[in-house]
């Protein structure tokens, strides 16, 4: 897994203080601070295997990628003992390729505990897998760093101004499953609406060319990959947050936007419906029908929006504190079983 906000948060907050060794196959920089050590492998399989061996110096191995899991279980065949393994599934099983499905099933079978990041991800597992391995499967929903957003809000109080023209923002990688093309098609129907797209990906050039071809390039701003604080700054300057994804695990950007008090309109996929069921005033729209989206892209919709209890509900259901508390319970259980 990468050295991401979840690892940093665990190291910075008064949660379970433990050493964390992060092994990444990609070319991440070597990093060491307090209780966190990061080992990048520079896309070298030999370096990666060498780094994987270090995992057995700890008590628990937490795997976030099925390809990495298969490599670790293969390597463990040559070790005198294997540590307890927790495997996390981050997306919808039904959308995986055949190879990833096979790797995921192997990791499910060989791991000691399985977590999924949403109820939707759990429901996407084949029923026979849930029946066989149900005792070691737990749903631990992804969490939002509420403290970080609150600090941002306090610092930005009265310093931010909305755009004059109605502006929509979406956050996500520029890849097929994020479905930004649908937003561009909606823009063709709404000549007074502007759009900001935050994120990078392989569809960048295709989306740029589409905007130029359809003569909407002057109304679409591609901001690329920016810091999280800059993401928040851009979100609060807009009027509406939109996600048109065709599938997700549990989208953190949506929850962050709602915590910032933004109206959000989401495609009708299972993880978005799961958010709608737990929060107030979240609208979910049929992803296949452009006409259903149009009424939300207006000042009249924004003026009727009520934030209600979303900040309280996100803290209760989708906070990083809640997520890590639940992982702590699993880590303690695995550690106890490690020592009999």
C-alpha positions, 0 to 999 in steps of 0.5 A: 500500500502507499504511504497515504493519509490513512497511514499518516493519520494512524501515526499522528493521532492517539489511536493504537500506537504501533510500528508501521512498515509500508511496502509499495511495489511502485517507486515511492521514496524511502521514508522514516518518521516516528513509527512509520517506515516506507519501503519503495520497490521502484517497480523491481520485483527483486527489491519488492520480494526483499522488502516483503520479507521484512513484513515477517518482522512484525506481528500482523501483515495488512494487505490492500492489493490482491496481486501483492497478496499472492506474492506474499503468500508465495514468498511465505512458502519459503519462510519458517513461519507466516504472520497473521494476515488481514486482507482488505477489499477496496472495490466491487468484486463483480467489476474485477477482471477474471485475473483479479477475481482469482487473486482476490479469492486466493487472498480471501481463502489464505488470509486470517481476516477479511475487511471490505470498505463498504456494505456495497463491496460486501454484497458484491461478493459471490454468495458462496464466498460469503457463506464459506468465509463469513466468520472472518469477514468484517465491513469497515467503511472508509473514513473521512479525516473530519479534524483536517476538514474542520481545521480547514473550515476554521482557517477559511472562515469568511475567506472564500467566495463562490464563483459568480456563474453556476459551477459544478465540481467533481473529484476523481481519477480521469479513468473510465469508471469515473465517467467524467464524459457524462458530465461533459455531455450534460454541459452540452445541454446547459450553456450557462454552467461551468465545470471543474474537474480535479484529478489526473488519468489516462483519459486526460487527452481524450476528455480535452479533445472532446471539450475542444470538439464540442466547443465547451473548452472555455467552460471546463477547467482541468485542475489535475492532481492537487493537494487535499487542502487545495481540493477543499478550496476548489470545492467550496468555491463551487455550487454543486459536487457531482459524482457520475462514477459507474462503480466505487468502493466507498468514495471519500471525496463525496463524503468530504464534500458533504462534510464541507456543506456542499450539495451533492448529486450522485450516480445510482450505484450501490456505494452512493446509495449506501451513503444516501441511506445513512446521511441527509439530503443526498440525491441519487440519479439514474446514471443512464438518463441525462435528462434526470440530471439537468434539474440539479444543475441550477441555482433553484436546486441549490437554494432549496438545499438543506445541509441538515445533520450531515456533519454529525452523521459523517462523524458517526458513520464515516470518520477516520477515528471510527474506521481506525477504532474498528481496525484496532479491534481486529489488530488486537484479535489477530495479535492475540491469536499470533501468540496463542 
